Amino acid sequence: MDSRQIIFRIINYILFVISFALIFWLVFLYVKNQAIDECAKASKYTTEVTAENATVSYPVIDFYNKCLEDKGIR
């Protein structure tokens, strides 16, 4: 084998490993963000501020943190 072929095979292998690691990281990040979003929606508290004609929503902290613990994020 030519030394150029060996170098190209090594570069191809390195690029394959980097691509696989990047795809794995992106999938992991997507799943984590989905879990956070689901916990925020499941523990949502909504109240209306009549003085300013507005609706405010936020997660109930205790339920939100418990949900994240159950999903293994915290």
C-alpha positions in Angstrom: 0.0 0.0 0.0 1.0 3.5 -0.7 1.7 5.9 2.1 -0.9 8.3 0.7 -3.6 5.5 0.9 -2.7 4.8 4.5 -3.0 8.6 5.4 -6.3 8.8 3.6 -7.6 5.7 5.5 -6.5 7.2 8.8 -8.2 10.5 8.0 -11.4 8.7 6.9 -11.4 6.7 10.2 -10.9 9.9 12.3 -13.7 11.7 10.4 -16.0 8.7 10.9 -15.3 8.6 14.7 -15.8 12.4 15.0 -19.1 12.2 13.0 -20.4 9.4 15.1 -19.5 11.3 18.3 -21.1 14.5 17.1 -24.3 12.7 16.1 -24.4 10.9 19.4 -24.0 14.2 21.3 -26.7 15.9 19.2 -29.2 13.1 19.9 -28.3 13.1 23.6 -28.8 16.9 23.7 -32.1 16.7 21.9 -33.5 14.0 24.3 -32.3 16.0 27.3 -34.0 19.2 26.0 -37.2 17.3 25.3 -37.2 15.9 28.9 -36.7 19.4 30.3 -39.5 20.8 28.1 -41.9 18.0 29.2 -41.2 18.6 32.8 -41.8 22.3 32.4 -45.1 21.7 30.7 -46.2 19.0 33.2 -45.6 21.3 36.2 -46.9 24.5 34.7 -48.7 27.0 36.9 -50.7 29.8 35.2 -52.0 32.9 36.8 -53.6 36.0 35.5 -52.5 39.5 36.4 -55.7 41.4 36.1 -54.1 44.8 36.7 -52.0 44.5 33.6 -54.3 42.2 31.6 -51.6 39.5 31.3 -51.2 35.8 31.9 -48.1 34.5 33.6 -46.9 30.8 33.4 -44.0 29.3 35.2 -43.1 25.8 36.4 -43.8 24.8 40.0 -40.2 24.4 41.2 -40.7 21.4 43.5 -42.6 19.4 40.9 -40.2 20.5 38.1 -37.1 19.5 40.1 -38.7 16.1 41.0 -39.5 15.5 37.4 -36.0 16.3 36.3 -34.6 13.9 39.0 -37.0 11.2 37.8 -35.7 11.6 34.3 -32.1 11.5 35.4 -31.2 15.1 34.5 -30.5 16.4 38.0 
